[in-house]
C-alpha cells in the first residue's frame, strides 16, 4: 500500500495572509488524520512565510501517524528537526527565495555534505529521504549517501501528463526500478493530483508514500477535505 501524507503548508499560508490563527494548522492536521491520511508533511522555510518553526513543535504531539518535515538542511532547520524528531526528514535543496521546490539534489556533487547530514539525522532515530530528479545517475548517487529513501520530484511528469503525454512516466519508472534494486525506499511528490495519481502509482513499483498539498487543498475547496482524502486513498490502493 502507498501512504498518503498531506502537506499542510497551504493551510498555514491562508492563516498567515490574515493574521491570527484561522485556519488552525494543528486542528487541520488532526482532522486530515481523522479523515484517513496516513501522514502529515510540513516544509518550513527560513522566512516562515507559511509553516513556522513553532508550528513544527506544536504539531509534534498531535501527529500520531507519520510526521514528515521537509527542507534545506541549513543550521536552523537541522536544529529544528533534531529537537522535534519527526518520523522522517526529507532533504530539499531549496534556495531561500524559492516560491516552491524546483529541483532535486545533485547527489554526486553534494555527496559528502549529504552523507554528514543524513548520518546526523539517522543517529537520532529519524528516517531520511532526499529529493531527487528521475535521473539514474542521481539515484545511484543517492544510494551512496546512505539515505533510507528518495523522493521523486514529480513536477515534470505532472506537467507533461496534463497534455496527455503518458510517456512522461518512463524516467520515473526506470528510476523506481533502479531504486528498488538498490534497496532504496521510494516516496514521491510535487504537483501530484486526483487527475494523475492513479496512473503514477500504477507505474511506480513499490511506491511507499506520496506527499500532496497544493492540489489536495485546492480540490478540497470544491469537494471537501474528507471526501478528497478518501478519493486519494482509493486511487492509491485500488
C-alpha positions as CSV (number, residue, x, y, z in Angstrom):
1,X,0.0,0.0,0.0
2,X,1.1,3.6,-0.7
3,X,0.7,6.0,2.2
4,X,-0.9,9.5,1.7
5,X,0.9,12.2,3.6
6,X,-0.9,15.6,3.5
7,X,1.3,18.7,3.1
8,X,-0.4,21.4,5.2
9,X,1.7,24.4,4.1
10,X,-1.2,25.9,2.2
11,X,-3.3,26.0,5.4
12,X,-0.5,28.0,7.0
13,X,-0.3,30.3,4.0
14,X,-4.0,31.1,4.3
15,X,-3.7,31.6,8.1
16,X,-0.7,34.0,7.7
17,X,-2.5,36.0,5.0
18,X,-4.9,37.3,7.5
19,X,-3.0,37.1,10.8
20,X,-4.4,35.3,13.8
21,X,-4.9,31.6,13.9
22,X,-7.6,30.8,11.4
23,X,-7.4,28.2,9.9
24,X,-5.6,26.5,12.7
25,X,-2.9,24.2,11.3
26,X,-2.8,21.9,14.3
27,X,-6.5,21.3,14.0
28,X,-6.3,20.7,10.3
29,X,-3.5,18.1,10.8
30,X,-5.7,16.4,13.4
31,X,-8.6,16.4,11.0
32,X,-6.8,15.0,8.0
33,X,-5.6,12.1,10.1
34,X,-9.1,11.5,11.4
35,X,-10.3,11.5,7.7
36,X,-7.7,8.8,6.9
37,X,-4.5,10.4,5.9
38,X,-1.5,8.3,6.9
39,X,0.9,11.2,7.4
40,X,1.4,14.9,7.8
41,X,4.0,16.9,5.9
42,X,5.3,20.4,6.5
43,X,8.0,22.4,4.8
44,X,9.2,25.3,6.9
45,X,11.3,27.9,5.1
46,X,13.7,30.3,6.8
47,X,11.3,33.3,6.2
48,X,8.4,31.3,7.7
49,X,6.1,32.6,5.1
50,X,3.8,29.6,5.6
51,X,4.7,26.9,8.1
52,X,6.5,28.4,11.1
53,X,9.2,26.6,13.1
54,X,6.8,26.8,16.1
55,X,4.2,25.0,14.1
56,X,6.5,22.0,13.9
57,X,6.8,22.0,17.6
58,X,3.1,22.4,18.1
59,X,2.3,19.6,15.7
60,X,4.7,17.0,17.2
61,X,2.4,15.8,20.0
62,X,-0.7,15.8,17.7
63,X,0.7,13.8,14.7
64,X,0.1,10.2,15.6
65,X,0.6,8.9,12.0
66,X,3.9,9.7,10.2
67,X,5.3,13.2,10.7
68,X,7.5,14.3,7.7
69,X,9.5,17.6,7.8
70,X,10.9,18.8,4.5
71,X,13.5,21.5,4.0
72,X,17.0,22.6,3.1
73,X,19.4,21.3,5.9
74,X,20.7,24.7,6.9
75,X,21.7,25.0,10.6
76,X,18.4,26.3,11.9
77,X,16.5,23.6,10.0
78,X,18.7,20.9,11.4
79,X,18.3,22.2,14.9
80,X,14.5,22.2,14.5
81,X,14.4,18.6,13.1
82,X,16.7,17.3,15.8
83,X,14.6,18.9,18.5
84,X,11.2,17.8,17.1
85,X,12.4,14.3,16.0
86,X,9.7,13.6,13.3
87,X,9.3,10.2,11.7
88,X,11.1,11.3,8.6
89,X,13.1,14.3,7.3
90,X,13.1,15.0,3.6
91,X,16.1,17.0,2.4
92,X,15.3,19.5,-0.3
93,X,17.9,21.8,-2.0
94,X,15.6,24.9,-1.9
95,X,17.0,28.4,-2.4
96,X,15.9,30.7,0.3
97,X,13.8,32.8,-2.1
98,X,12.2,29.8,-4.0
99,X,8.5,30.0,-4.3
100,X,8.3,26.2,-4.2
101,X,10.7,23.3,-4.7
102,X,12.0,23.3,-8.3
103,X,14.9,20.7,-8.5
104,X,16.3,17.7,-6.8
105,X,19.7,17.3,-5.3
106,X,22.8,16.8,-7.3
107,X,23.7,13.8,-5.2
108,X,27.1,13.4,-6.8
109,X,28.3,17.0,-6.3
110,X,26.9,17.2,-2.8
111,X,27.7,13.6,-1.7
112,X,29.9,14.4,1.2
113,X,27.6,17.1,2.6
114,X,24.6,14.8,2.3
115,X,26.4,11.9,4.0
116,X,27.2,14.0,7.0
117,X,23.7,15.4,7.3
118,X,22.0,12.1,6.8
119,X,24.2,10.4,9.4
120,X,23.3,13.1,11.9
121,X,19.6,12.5,11.5
122,X,19.8,8.7,11.4
123,X,21.9,8.7,14.6
124,X,18.9,10.5,16.2
125,X,16.5,7.9,15.0
126,X,15.0,9.9,12.1
127,X,14.4,8.3,8.8
128,X,15.9,10.2,5.9
129,X,14.7,10.9,2.4
130,X,16.3,13.1,-0.3
131,X,14.5,14.9,-3.1
132,X,15.8,13.8,-6.5
133,X,15.1,14.2,-10.1
134,X,14.3,11.0,-12.1
135,X,17.9,10.6,-13.4
136,X,19.6,7.2,-12.9
137,X,22.9,8.7,-12.0
138,X,21.3,10.7,-9.3
139,X,19.5,7.6,-7.9
140,X,22.9,5.8,-7.8
141,X,24.4,8.9,-6.1
142,X,21.6,8.9,-3.5
143,X,22.4,5.3,-2.6
144,X,26.0,6.4,-1.9
145,X,24.8,9.0,0.6
146,X,23.3,6.4,2.9
147,X,19.8,7.7,2.7
148,X,16.9,5.5,3.6
149,X,14.6,6.8,0.9
150,X,14.4,9.0,-2.1
151,X,11.5,11.3,-3.0
152,X,11.0,11.6,-6.7
153,X,10.4,15.2,-7.9
154,X,7.3,14.8,-10.0
155,X,6.6,18.2,-11.5
156,X,7.9,17.2,-14.9
157,X,5.6,14.2,-15.0
158,X,2.6,16.1,-13.9
159,X,3.1,18.9,-16.4
160,X,3.5,16.6,-19.4
161,X,0.7,14.3,-18.3
162,X,-1.7,17.2,-18.2
163,X,-1.2,17.4,-22.0
164,X,-1.8,13.7,-22.5
165,X,1.9,12.6,-22.7
166,X,1.8,9.3,-20.8
167,X,5.4,8.6,-21.8
168,X,6.4,11.3,-19.3
169,X,6.2,8.5,-16.7
170,X,9.1,6.5,-18.2
171,X,12.0,8.2,-16.4
172,X,10.2,7.8,-13.1
173,X,9.5,4.1,-13.7
174,X,13.1,3.4,-14.6
175,X,14.3,5.4,-11.6
176,X,12.0,3.4,-9.3
177,X,13.2,0.1,-10.7
178,X,16.8,1.1,-10.0
179,X,15.9,2.4,-6.6
180,X,14.3,-1.0,-5.8
181,X,17.4,-2.8,-7.0
182,X,19.5,-0.6,-4.7
183,X,17.1,-1.2,-1.8
184,X,16.1,2.5,-1.5
185,X,12.6,3.3,-0.4
186,X,10.6,5.4,-2.8
187,X,8.5,8.4,-2.0
188,X,7.1,11.0,-4.5
189,X,5.7,14.5,-4.5
190,X,5.1,17.8,-6.3
191,X,2.0,18.5,-8.5
192,X,0.5,15.1,-8.0
193,X,-3.3,15.4,-8.0
194,X,-6.5,13.4,-8.3
195,X,-6.1,13.6,-12.1
196,X,-2.7,11.9,-12.3
197,X,-2.2,10.0,-9.0
198,X,-3.7,6.7,-10.1
199,X,-1.6,6.5,-13.3
200,X,1.5,7.5,-11.5
201,X,1.0,4.9,-8.7
202,X,0.3,2.1,-11.3
203,X,3.7,2.8,-13.0
204,X,5.9,3.1,-9.9
205,X,6.8,-0.2,-8.4
206,X,6.9,-0.3,-4.6
207,X,5.8,3.4,-4.1
208,X,5.8,3.8,-0.3
209,X,4.5,7.3,0.1
210,X,3.2,10.4,-1.7
211,X,3.2,13.9,-0.2
212,X,0.4,16.1,-1.6
213,X,-0.5,19.6,-0.6
214,X,-1.3,22.2,-3.1
215,X,-3.6,20.1,-5.3
216,X,-5.3,18.4,-2.4
217,X,-6.2,21.7,-0.7
218,X,-7.4,23.2,-4.0
219,X,-9.5,20.2,-4.8
220,X,-10.9,20.3,-1.3
221,X,-12.4,23.8,-1.9
222,X,-14.8,22.2,-4.3
223,X,-15.2,18.6,-3.0
224,X,-14.4,18.8,0.8
225,X,-11.3,17.7,2.7
226,X,-12.7,14.4,4.0
227,X,-14.0,13.4,0.6
228,X,-10.8,14.3,-1.2
229,X,-8.7,12.3,1.2
230,X,-10.9,9.3,0.7
231,X,-10.7,9.8,-3.1
232,X,-6.8,9.8,-3.0
233,X,-6.8,6.7,-0.8
234,X,-9.0,4.8,-3.2
235,X,-6.9,5.8,-6.2
236,X,-3.6,4.9,-4.4
237,X,-4.8,1.5,-3.2
238,X,-7.1,0.1,-5.8
